[in-house]
């Protein structure tokens, strides 16, 4: 059909989220290897305004807020050079330990968020 599949936007969100965390704090691999923690998605949503076409260059932006033990990521997707959003979305995450039990964010993450 020439249109980007609607579920693909969640892949875009994941890339933007991973890059944001890596650039601001540390990579997911380091979070898992050094801290023994994971950041599963506990809630998500996406609102579509207009479809992206194959071969469109897209800008995907992510932002992060912390509320208690939950991490809230907000996303916007637009064609490069355009201001109108094709989609907006969100994901909510929490830290879990190796057994999958929810846990508080590590101190280094809290210090990063306060700075």
N, C-alpha and C positions, 0 to 999 in steps of 0.2 A: 504493500500500500504506500510505501514511501515515508511513512510516519514512524517515529520512534515509539516502540512498545511502552505502554504506560508504566509497567513494572520496572523498566530500566532506570527510571528516575531514582529509585531506591539505591541502585548501584552508584549513581552519581552522588547521592547523599553520602554513601559510605566512603567513597574516595575523598570527598570534601572533608568529612569528619576525621578521617585518618590523617590527612595532611594538616588539618588544624591542630590536632592533638600533637602530632610530631613536631610541628613548627613552634608550638607554644610550650610544650612540656617534654614529652618523650614518645617514642614510637609504641604502637600496640605490642610489638614483639618484646620490647624492653619491659613494658607493664606486665606482660605475662611471665617473662623469664626472670626478671629481677624482683618483682613484687609478688609474683604468684597469683595475680588477679586477672579477671576478665571484665569486660564491659558489655554485657548483653543488652539488647534492645528489649524494653518492657512495654513500650507503647510507640506507635508511629502513625503518621497521617500525611496525606499529600492532597493539595488542591491544584487542579489543572485549569489553566486559563486558555492556553493555546498550545498546539502540538509543535514539537520540534520535528524537523524533517531530517532524513538521512543526509549526512555530510554537513549539517549545520555545525558551526563552531559555537560552543556554549560556554558561558561563564557560570560556574556554580560557586556560591558563597555560603559559608557556614559560620554560625556564631554559637557561643557556648555560655550558659549560665548554670550555676550550681544552686540548688535549693534543698537544703538538708543533705540527704545522701543521694539525691537524684541529680543527674546531669541532663540538662535540656539543650538540645541542639536545634537550631532553626536554620532552614536552608532557603535559598532563592536560586532559580534557574532562569537565565535569560540568554538570548542569542548575543554573541559577542558584539559589542558596540551598540546594543539597544538597551533601552531602559525598561521596557515593558517585560514583566515576568511571564514566562511560559508556565511556571509552576512555583509553588511555595510548599514547604513541608516541615516536618519536625520529627525528631526521635527522642525518646526518653530512655536513659540508661541508668544502671546502678553498678557499683563494683560488687563482684562476688569472688569468693575465695576458690581454691582448687576443688572444693566439694560442691560448689554452686550455691553456697550460703551467702546471702547478702552481708556486706561488711561496710564499715565506714571508709570513706576515701583515705588514702595514705596521707601522712603528714606533709610529704613533699608536694602532693597535689594541692592540698589546702593552702600551703604557703604560696604556691604558684598562683592560685586563684585570688589570694589577698593582695598580690603585688600588682 
